[in-house]
Amino acid sequence: MRSWLAKDARAHWSELIDRALRGEPQRVTRRGKGAVIFVREDEWLKLSRDADQKPSRAPERANIADRIAAIMDPIGGVDFDAGLAGKRILLVIGGGIAAYKSLDLIRRLRERGAAVRCILTKGAQQFVTPLAAASLAGSRAHTDLFDREDEADIGHIRLARDADAIVVAPATANLMAKIACGHADDLASTVLLATTLPILIAPAMNVRMWLHPATKRNLATLTRDGVAVVGPNDGAMAEAEHGPGRMAEPLEIVAALERLLGAGAEARAERPLAGKRVLVTSGPTLEPIDPVRYIANRSSGRQGHAIAAAAAAAGAAVTLVSGPVGIPDPPGVATVHVESAREMLAAVENALPADIAVFAAAVADWRTEAAAAEKIKKDGKRLPALNLVENPDILATVARLKSGRPPLVVGFAAETEKVIEHARAKLKKKGCDLIVANDVAPGTGVMGGTSNTVHLVTRDEVETWPTLDKDEVARRLVLRFARMTAPVAS
């Protein structure tokens, strides 16, 4: 890699490179205020050959400088203190309307000192051009598995190895399916199959595609394989629909990548769950009575979502199975959205195996025996009969697994009276390792609130914590989970 550091980011690129070619020293007087110019060695040699002149003569130096400047994007200041400085990122751009955000992602990565190479799928080229990606990245964009020049030295293998991480953004439903099933029918999927690098995907698709059982299965497979996930977010869609499926914003992807590489300030701290897989359930479940009405509860999902976020920050690969909530998905977490208890159980089983399973969701105990196909009308004579049946017990189902049981299974007990007594009974009945109990009586404000007072109940002891913010409760719980699953020193 040839590089020059320039103290004046406003100077013309050709002039800066020309001065560097003459051997004039260039330096940054203030970190983050200068500009950095990177040119890969193979590109340098190619540009030099194209000039077909010795670089000692000023006219030819300017010619080379102009050629280099033509592929450079003047991104302005580079933050040399950023966590991604010096990292090499391979960005795979999938074929969706969210591909336009990937151009901004390239800029955000380069602002933090990362070197970026791009692969564009055939679909991606319908939304953004290889020239646009190459101009922003400052390096050639790759598009063809059978490129004559690249494949002379098995280019797809070189791309799969010559980076610190791979980011797939947007990760379409088709691209996720290819990765999950091991397909290799184009450059992007071949590189993703051939790599051993950390992979971060940012899903983006129509809400119905995101909620489809096939996509859920593929997501569960990817998380089990160690692929990190950021987003998607809820919001308006290009098809005038609304819901989960919007690609995470570029800065959210950057933050998730920093955590994945252990490069950000937060990730440089201790990561006690690094290498572990954590499953978390959160929020309520909705059990339909008819197409309009349902049985539900007051759970906001704040505590479960906070635990998922804290586990991801601690280095774990996290799958969050969430009921309907009004809060955003945690960044850096693979979130599966469900509604009913039966859907939640299926999503949990698809997400196994895991090292730690935390069941923080408030699952409805009962559902109607058969939901009405049409809205139930009042006839003014008698009340309609609702025949209730028990929902599956998700916590007990996982805790009692004879094969594939997570080493640590944690349940939650939301009680309004006799909190400790009921928690102890639940611990014994469900067969889990730890119960996190709390008082959710109306006067506590826990349901839907931002603070919590919890009691940690095991077979041997009860530990009561003071009232804390739910984020702090989550952070402390994650540290406790790490200690409970740490290898025992011999």
DAMOTA-V519098 format. One record per backbone hydrogen bond with DSSP energy under -0.5 kcal/mol. NH is the residue of the N-H (numbers start at 1). CO is the residue of the C=O. Records with the same first field share a line. If there is no record, write none. Layout:
NH->CO ; CO
This chain:
2->39
4->37
6->35
9->7 ; 33
11->8
16->12
17->13
18->14
19->15
20->16
21->17
22->18
23->20
24->19
29->27
32->78
33->30
34->30
35->6
37->4
38->36
39->2
44->40
45->41
46->42
47->43
48->44
49->45
50->46
51->47
52->48
53->48
57->54
61->57
62->58
63->59
64->60
65->61
66->62
67->63
68->64
69->65
70->66
71->67 ; 68
72->68 ; 69
74->72
75->73
78->34
79->111
80->78
82->79
85->82
86->113
87->84
89->87 ; 115
90->165
91->89 ; 117
92->90 ; 167
93->91 ; 119
94->92 ; 170
96->94
99->96
100->97
101->98
102->98 ; 99
103->99 ; 100
104->100
105->101
106->102
107->103
108->104
109->105
110->106
111->107
112->108 ; 109
113->110
114->109
115->87
116->137
117->89
118->140
119->91
120->142
121->93
125->121
126->123
127->124
128->124
133->129
134->130
135->131
136->132
137->133
138->134
139->134
142->118
147->144
151->147
152->149
153->150
154->151
155->150
157->154
158->154
159->155
160->156
161->157 ; 158
162->158
163->161
164->88
165->88
166->198
167->90
168->200
169->92 ; 167
170->202
171->202
172->170
176->172
177->173
178->174
179->175
180->176
181->177
182->178 ; 179
183->178
190->186
191->187
192->188
193->189
194->190
195->191
196->160
198->164
200->166
201->228
202->168
203->201
204->171
205->245
210->206
211->207
212->208 ; 209
216->212
217->213
218->214
219->215
220->216
221->217
222->218
223->219
224->220
225->221
226->223
227->222
228->199
230->201
232->246
233->246
235->243
237->241
240->237
243->235
245->233
246->233
252->249
253->249
254->250
255->251
256->252
257->253
258->254
259->255
260->256
261->257
262->258 ; 259
263->258
264->258
268->264
269->265 ; 266
273->314
274->271
275->315
276->273
278->276 ; 317
279->356
280->319
281->358
282->321
284->324
285->362
286->339
287->295
288->286
289->290 ; 293
290->293
295->287
305->301
306->302
307->303
308->304
309->305
310->306
311->307
312->308
313->309
314->310
315->312
316->311
317->276
318->316
319->278
320->334
321->280 ; 319
322->320 ; 336
323->282
333->330
334->318
335->231 ; 333
336->320
337->335
338->322
344->340
345->341
346->342
347->343
348->344
349->345
350->346
351->347
352->348
355->277
356->277
357->408
358->279
359->357 ; 410
360->281 ; 358
362->283
363->361
367->389
369->387
372->289
387->385
388->386
389->367
391->365
394->392
397->393
398->394
399->395
400->396
401->398
408->355
410->357
411->434
412->359
413->436
415->413 ; 438
422->418
423->419
424->420
425->421
426->422
427->423
428->424
429->425
430->426
431->427
432->427
433->409
434->409
435->457
436->411
437->435 ; 455
438->413
439->453
440->415 ; 438
444->441
445->441 ; 442
448->446
449->446
452->468
455->437
456->463
457->435 ; 455
458->456 ; 461
463->456
465->454
468->452
470->450
473->469
474->470
475->471
476->472
477->473
478->474
479->475
480->476
481->477
482->478
483->479
484->480
485->481
486->482 ; 483
